[in-house]
Amino acid sequence: MNCIRFTNVERIKSEMMTYTKSLNKMARDVKLLRTVDYEAEVPKDGKKYRHQRVLRQQVAELERESRDLRTGQSRLEKEMRKLEKRGRSEHPSNEVIDERLAERVVRLEEAGRSTLKQMFNVTSQVSELNRLHMSMLQLLESVESLENKMDKNIPELQREISKLEFNMAQTSSTLSIIKQEQTSHRSTLKSLESTVSGMGERVDIDHGHITSLQAQFLNATLRNWCRNETVEIRRENVQDSRIAALEERLETHIEEEEDMLPATTAFPESVREETLFNRSTLPELIYSLRELQQEYVNLVHQLPRDCGSVDGKSGIYAIAPGEGAPLLVSCDMTTAEGGWTVVQRRIDGSQDFNRVWKEYAEGFGDPSGELWLGNEALHRLTSDNCSSLRVEIADIYGKKWLAEYEGFYISDAADGYRIHVSGYSGNASDALDYQNNMQFSAVDSDRDISNTHCAQNYKGGWWFSHCQHANLNGRYNLGLTWFDGTRNEWIAVAFSEMKVRRRKNCPT
């Protein structure tokens, strides 16, 4: 048994020797690697290797593992010495000793195999480190070659960068110029837009003026024709009777000329020819006159009855309310859904409202400024008692007032253009209630119920009762008033506008 035990001890010793040799060899390799790593020639330009730190860390790890292996070796040697001592000493139970030795031998064998594996791993790591070191050297050479190439290309790159910077500066200046031009173009476009808008407004105004001039021309043509023939064309049946009378007169004149033909033999030949020519052209003149009359009637029938029938913006339009000549009026197409016909306006005192009865009947002023449309026109617009009145006022302090009447109409001239109002609403007080059912008074026609002549005293025509309850046609800056019953004081009027519109529930 002792022989077997010593045999095992000898075998362990031999393995320990082999292990020690391998460990020493590994230590030499590590030392060699460390020497190669730290003693590598440093380039002259002082550049460091990129992966030296990693290599140093790995070498340090190998050294630690080597120290661990040495520690294990010393521990094994101590164990061996203990075993030898125990082997030499006597022991009461050799079997127990053999078992313990066998167990320790097994543990030593396992430790030896583990150590061999670790040594193999360390050896493979060392070889990998060697290959990595060679790769690092090659990589450094490649980097140096690239750096050399870069050093050669840097001047050319700098020249290219300078060119690019110059081109960028040129581009920036060009962009700045383009932006300035765009700003100029935008301002030009805005001015053009405003010009076009102004031209559009002017076109609308010119269109209204043209329509106005057309109506005025037609009215003037008709008045001249009536004046030349001493005929007043108001209704178609009257016109037909007038023309028939004219034809009868012409025929009588022709018959008289025929009777006088024998007596014209003593006249010169030129006079006789002129007389015959006049006789032949008279029927043509009558026919042309009839055509002109019919064209005028057709044109008048195509005009809107009032501003409620106008399709367009606020402006000046020609209308034909009922029978009679067309009227040139100002239409308000925006206030309270539009369709208002302006019949009176005071703005700045540019018109003299101290007029006689006939002038108030016919109307005066400018449709685009101060005006009185005319009592006859008011009668034509409201004769069917289906109109509303809107009175807008601004006082000298800039405050705005409003008086609306649901019912409004003016009677004819035979009734003195009497006013009829009803259904008041607004904030200006019902001042016309004091003058309701009053006839119109002018400077030459006193129809009020006052002891004084209101129209003469206050320089303007109105439906006066006791003068100053309401008067929007008086002297500007002095006589324009509207009585506010809620405050029991008069409103000093600086602006006024009266306008009428047909009610929606009225038949067309």
Beta strands, then each sheet from edge to edge (+ up, - down):
strand 1: 315-319
strand 2: 327-332
strand 3: 340-346
strand 4: 364-365
strand 5: 371-372
strand 6: 387-395
strand 7: 400-410
strand 8: 419-426
strand 9: 470-471
strand 10: 481-484
strand 11: 489-502
sheet 1: 1+ 2- 3+ 5- 4+
sheet 2: 1+ 2- 3+ 11- 6+ 7- 8+
sheet 3: 1+ 2- 3+ 11- 10+ 9-
end
